[in-house]
Amino acid sequence: MKVGILGYPQVGKTTLFAMLTKLEKNVGVSSSAVETLMGVAKVNDPRLSILTGMFNPKKTIPATLDLVDLGGFGKKEALRNVDVLIHVVRAFLDDAVPHANGEVDPARDIASMELELIISDLAWIEDRLAKIDRELKKMPKAGLEPEKKLLARFRTQLEAERPLRELELHDDEVKLILGYGFLSLKPMLFVLNVSEEALAQPDDDKIVAQLDSYVDKPNTQILSVCAKIEAELAQLSSEDASLFMTDLGLDEPGLDRLAREAYRLLGRISFFTVGPDEVRAWPIRQGTFAKQAAAAIHSDIERGFIRAEVVHYDDFIQHESMAACKEKGVFRLEGKEYLVREGDMINFRFNV
């Protein structure tokens, strides 16, 4: 799962990137206007830690996020291949760190960045429609008409200055535009970089309150973090980080909340494989059948799929062993068309 991070200068974008990737970089220095950073972030899952304690494996492998931190919006083409966008928005006041656009105004910055995404997509669509018209004049192709109709619909949406992610698309329409990478079509997570005070008392933050209109928009979510605090947490041991969070009144690190929202926006879930060698979380798309889920591990398992041995994490924790789960009837053998659920523990039977 690839995540693109964008934002205006001096908003804490690179600080957030450092938090997610545990990058050892001076978080007080923003990335340059041309620097694009790439990294991998581990997705912490408390369930994985509990399973590790129960199975004592040689290694534990969490799900991961591939991150692209865009140094300058002029290089936005780097974002066309990502799955979800994170727009880091400044919502803290600090006279020592001047805002690139003057006053701190998250609503203005969100609207401005949304417009940049919309303009980029609109320019691409105009070029593509012109090319389709030229091809149709040379030789009528029935296959181009559905695409032309859909792109015309997209153009109408964009000309109204509304992002494509707010449209409801059918599966056949999604197939028509696979590979195009429309920026405003990607799910968007607005991450508000707030002050420590606002993080502790979110209901009292008037700056954040300005963004209520974005809360219920399709394929859109808003999350508040204090990026500097989270970057400090990322550098601490688990024990020290837990104590620090308690002092700050936080229940969990920002990375955990961010990953959960990114998963939700993408319709992703996790299933687990367990054993003495490895305990691992596997991210898949919600609605994935068992045979397809097997491919996340290896194509040979998908090809030779026989059955899936399934027990849900909650049932396993309740009964504490596979033997007890079998005795209680919560251990199941499922076929290739079983819809994998969030938190399933699966062992695939296969033969190649």
N, C-alpha and C positions, 0 to 999 in steps of 0.2 A: 504494500500500500504506500503510494508516494504522495507526500504532502508538500505543497508549495507555500512558502511564507513570504508575504509582501507587506509593505508599509512605507510611510514617508520617513525621511531622516529624523533622528532623535526621538523615536517613539518607543525604543526598547526592543526592536525586532531582533537584533543580533544577540541581545541579552537573552531573549526567549529561546533563540536557537541554541545558545550555549547551555541553557538550562536543560533543554530536551536531549542534547547530544553529549552532555558533560564535557563540552569543549573547554579546554583550559585556555581561556582568552580573557583579556582585560574587558570585563563587561561594561566598563565605563566608556569604551571606545566603539563608536558605531562602525559598521562595515562601510567600505568606500562605495562611491556611486557606481563602480563598475565591478566590484567583487561579488561573485556568486559562490556561496558556501554550500557544501553538501555534507551530509552526515547521516548517521543511523541512531535512532532513539529506541531504547527498550521500553516496552509497555508493561509497567508493573501491574501485576494481578495478584491480589491477596490469596486467591484460590490456588494459584500456582505455588506460592510459598508454603501453604498448608499441605499440598500434595507432596512437595519436596520433603517436608518433615516426616511424612508417613511412609514414603517409599525409599528415602535416603539414596537417591540415584547418584551416578557418577557425575552427571551434569544436568543442569536445568536450563531450558531455553525458552525465554518469553517471546511473545509476538513482538514485531518491530515495526517502526515507521521509518521509511526513507524520506529524508527531509532535503528540500532545496530552499536555501535562503537567498532570495533575489536581491542583489546589491542595488540595482537600479531598474526602474520600471521600463526603461528603454530596451531592456533585455527580456521582455515578457515572453518571448517565444520559448524560453526555457520552462515556462509554466504550462505549456499546452499539453504536455504528456503527464501531468500530475493528476491525481484522482480527486483531491479536495484542496481548497485554498484556505489559508489562514491569513486574515488581514489583521495585523497588530495595530491597534489604535491607541494613541496616547490619551489617557484620561487622568493624568496626575499633573499637579501644578508644581513647578520648580523654576524659580527665577534664574538659577545657575545653569539650567539647560533650556535655552530658548527654543520655542517651537518653530519649525521651518515655515509654517504658514501664519505666524503671528500668535494670536491667542489660542489657548487650548480649547478645541471645539470638536469633540468626537463625531457629532452628527454631520458637520461640514466635511470632515475628513473621509467619513464613510461614503457620503454622497459623491464626493470628488473622485475617489478611487473607483466606485461603481461606474461612474461616467467614463473613466478611462477604459475599463474593461468593455463597456458597451460600445464605445467608439471603435476599439480594436476589432471586436466581433463584426460590427456593422461594415467596416471597411473590407474585411475578408469576404463577407456575404455579397457585397456589391460586386467584387471582383469575380466571385464564383458564379453569380447569376449572369453576369455579362458573358462569361465563358460558356455557360450552358446555352444561352441564346445563340451564340455563334455556332455551336455544335449542332443545335436543332435546325438552323438555317441550312447547314451543309447536308445533314441527313437526319430526318426525324428518328429519335430514339425513345421508345416508350419508357425505357428505364429511367430517363432523366426527368420525366414529367412529375413523378411523386417528389423527387428531391427539390425540383424548382418550386413546387407548391409549398413544401415545408419551409424552404429558405425564405420564401415570400412572407410566410407567417412569422418567421423569426425576425425579418426586417421590420415588420409592423410593430412587433413587441419592442425592439431596440429603438426604433424611432420615437416611441413613447417614453424612452429613457427608463425602461424596465428590464432587468436582467433576465436572461433566458431560463435561469433556474426556477423561476416562478411559473413556468409553463408546465402543464401536464402532458407528458408524451407517452404514446403507446410503444410497445416493443418494436413494431415494424418501423416506426419513425426513428427510434434510437439506432436501429441497424443502418438506416440511411446515412447517418452522420458519424458513424464510428470512425475514429481516427482524425476527425476535424479539430478536436480539442478546443471548442469554444470556451473562452475564459469565463464569461458570465453565466455559462450553463453549469459550471462545476459547483458542487455544494460549497457553501461558504461558512466558515467559523470566524466570527468577529471576536478577537481576543482583546479585551480592554485592559491596558496596562495601567492599573490604578495605584494609588498611594497605599501605604500600610494602613492608614486610618480608614480609608474607604473599604479596604478588604475586610476590616474588622466590623464595620458598620455599613454594609452595602445599601441598606434602606435609606440612609441619610445622605447618600451621595447624589447631589443634584445634577452633576455632570452625566453620570450613568443613567439617571432617570430620563434624560432627553431621548434615549434610544428605545423606549418602550415600543415604538411603532415597528421595530424590526423583529420583535420577539416571536410573532406568530407567522412570519413569512415562510413560504415553502423552501425546503432545503437550506435553511438558514438557522444558525444558532449563535447566541452571544454568551461569552464566558469572561469573567473577571479574574485577573491574576495580578499579583505584584511581582513583575518579572525579576527585579533585583533580588528580592527575598527568595524567590524560587531558584534562582541561579546559585545563591548561597547554599540553599538546601541540597542542591544537586551535588555539591562538593563535599558534603558531610557524610559520615558513616550513618548507617540506619538508626543506630541508637541515638546519636547526637541529633540527627534530623528529627526524630520523633520528639525529643525533648524541646527542640526549637519550635516545632509546630505547636506543641502544647502551650508554650509560652505565648505564641502568637494567636492562639485560639483557632488553629486550623485542624481539620479532621484528616486531610490527605494532601499530598503534594499536587501542585498545579498540573504536572505531567499526567497524573492519573485521571484527573477530570478532563483534561484536554483530549487524551486518547479515547476516553469513553464517548465524548461528544463526536470526535472524528469517526469512530466506529458507527455511531448512531446515524450520522449523516450519510455514510456510505452504505448503510444496511449491512454492516459486517458483524459477525459473531465469532466466538472462539470455541473450538473443541479441544480436548486434551488427549494426549497419549501418555501412558505411564508405564514404569517398569524400573528394574534395578539399574539399567544403563542410562535411562534418560526420562525426564519428565518435561513435556513440551506443550506449549499452547500454539494452536494452528488457527490463523485467521482465515475465514471463508465468508462468502457472501450469503446473507440470510436467504433461505429458500433453496439451499444447495442439497442435492440428494447424496446419499451415502457413497455411491460409486464416484460421483464427482469430487466429494470431499477427500476420498482416498488419493486422488491425483495431487492434492496439496502436498502429500508426503512423497509420493513417487508415481510416475506414470505406469510402472509395472504393476503396482498394487491396484490401480484402476483397471488395467487391462485384464488382470487375473482375478478380479473381485469375485468372492464367493458369498461371504456373509460379513456383517459387522456385529461384533460383540459390543453391546451398548449398556452403560449404566450412567445415570445422570449424577453429576457432582454432588448435588444436594442429598440424593439417596445414599451415595457412597459415604459421605460424611456422617449421615445419620446411623448407618449400619457398620461403618468402620473397616469393612473388608469385602473383597469380592465374594468370598464364600458366603458371608452373611447376606449379601445382596441377592445371590442365587437362591438362598433359602427363603428369603422374603418375597421373591418373585419380581424384583425390580431390575434384575439382570436379564437382558433380552438379546435375542438373535434377530437382526433386521436385514431385509433385502436391499437391493440396489436402489429402490425408489423410496427408501426411508428418508424423510426430511430431517436433517441434522438440526438439533436444537442447541441454543446457547448453553454452554456448560456440560455438554455430553462428554463422557469419557469413552473412547472408542478403541477397540483392537480389531483390526481388519484381517479377516481370513482371506487368503488369496493363493493362487497357483499359477505360475508361469513356466 
